[in-house]
Amino acid sequence: MNSILTAAASLVLICFVSACEKDATPAPSGSASTTAQSAPAPAPEFKVPADPKNIVNIAIGSKDHTTLVAALKAADYVDAVSNPGPITVFAPTNAAFDKLPKGTVEGLLKADKVDDLKTVLKYHVVPSTYDAKSLKDGMTLGMVNGKKTTVHVKDGKITINDANIIASIPASNGVVHVIDAVLLPPSDK
């Protein structure tokens, strides 16, 4: 099951990187007989929310979240995160994605892995607003993908699972907690 989680995390990273390359020429679609790997899924078009304080616009405006924005685009999950809320998003930085094992991202970028990417992204969203003051030690949060996370507070530092919250930004549709690690959903064992 760890390999599935690693693969899911890798897909997130690959999708982020590929979606950030706006000027890249897409690979031609042809018969699948010439390559052993399936082509990356093209990032769907999306509408940027008009509200500059929306969670999506906050992420788009951050140079540290280009990978996350690319993943949201690749998974066609932008509209869900830009909804009126309230939602809480735990937003991994680009450096957080860089910590993932090498090679796993490439596997998850395949077109048939979009559902895995969505599962990972949904494990970063809570369908309610929790600012930093409302996150208490030992608190369990139900994530949008149906799994749970645990909050820990020690000496004023807040973590979600093993990711440190390094900043919190209020948004018009909820709150963004910037984190230093990618949250990987637990297996279905």
N, C-alpha and C positions, 0 to 999 in steps of 0.2 A: 504494500500500500504506500510505502514511502516513495517508491519510484513513480507512482501516479501523482502524488503531491508535488514531487520535484518536477515532473513533466508539466503539470499544470502551472506551476510557478514560472517555468521556463517559457511557456507559451505567452504568458503575460508579458514577460520581458521582450520577447521577440516582436510581439504585436506592437508594443510601445515604440520600439526602435524603428520598425518598418513604417508605422503610421507617421512618424516624425519626418520621414523623408518625403515630403510633399512633391518634390520635383523629380523623384525617381520614376523611371519608366517602368510600368508594370510588365511583368513577364508575360509573353504571349501565351494565349491559351491554345493548346493543341492537344494532340493525343497524349494520353498518360503513359504510352509505351516507351518514350524516350528517356524518362528519368525515373530513378528509384524513389525519389521523394515527391510528395504532392506539393503543389505550388502554395505559397502563402495566400491566405484569404485577403482579398482587397478590403481596405478600410471603407466602410459605408460612409456616404455623405451624411452630415448632420447639421442641424440648425443651432447656432450659438444663441443661448438665451439672451434676451434684451437686457435683463437686469444685471448690472455689473457686480452686484453682491451675491449672485447665485453661485453655488458651490462649483459648478462647471467653469464659470468665468474666473473664479478665484484660482482654480487649477490651471486653466489656460494661461493666466497671467503670471504663473510661477515658473521661473527657469529651472527650478528643482523638481518639477513634476511633469516634464515632457513625456516621460515613459508612461506614467499613469494616464495622461490624456490620450496618448497613442493607443493604449490598451482599451480605454473606454470606447474610442472610435472603432477599433478593430472588432470589438464584441458587440457593436451597435447598442451600447449601454448609456450613451450620452443623455438621451431623453429621460431615462429613468432617474438619473442622478440630478437632472435639472428640474425635476417635478417640484411642485410647491412645498413638498415636505409635510411635516418636519422629518429630517433625516440627519444622521450623524455619519460622516465619512472618515474612516481612518486611512489617510493618504500617504502611502509609502513614497519616499523621495527616490530620485534616480539612483542615488548611492545605495539605497535599500535594495533595489533591483539588481544592482551590480554585485551584491553579496550572494546571489543565487548561484548554485553550481553551474559550471560551464557545460554547454551542450544541451541542457534541458530546454532552454528557450527555443532553440531551433525546432525541436520536436513538437512543441505546443503551437507553433505558428502555422502549422498545417491547417488547411481549411476544415478538415474534419474534427478539429480540436476546439472549435469556437465555444461549444458547451462547457468544456473544461475551463476555458478562460473566463466565461461568465460566472462559473461557480466560484472561482478564486476572487473575482471582483466583488461578487455579492457577499463574500465573507469579510469584506471591508466596510459594509454598510449596515447601520441599525435603523429600523423604521421609526425612529423617535429622536428627539434632540437631547443629548447629554453634554452639557458644557463641562469643563474641567472640574468645577466645584461639585458637580453632581456625581462624579465618578468616585466610588468608595472602594476601599480595600475589600477584596473577596466578592465583589459584585459580579454577577453573571449577566452577560448581554446576549440576547437572541439576535443573530445576524439574519440578513435577508435570505441567505441560502438555507436557512433552517438549522444551522449549527450554532453552537454557543462559544463565547469567548469569556475569559476571566480578567477582571481588572485587579491590579495590585497597586497599592499606594504605600510607599516607604520613604520616609524622610522628605516628603513633599514631591517625590518623583512618582509619576504615574506610568504604568505599563499596561498594555493590553496583550494578553498572552506573553510573549517574550519581547515585544516591540516597545520601545520607549516613546512616549509622546513628547516631542521636542518643541511643539508650538500648537496653539489652538487659535482658530480664526472663526469668529462668528460670521454667519452667512444669512441671507434673507430666507433661505429655505432650510436652515439648520446650522450645523457647525462642522468645521473641518479640523480634525486633529492630525497634524503632521507626525508621521512615525518613521523610525529608522530601520524597520525591517518589514518584509512582506509577510502578511498573515497567511498561513497555509491551513486550509480547512482540515479538520480531523477526518480520518477514514471512516467508512460506514461499517466498521467491524462491530 
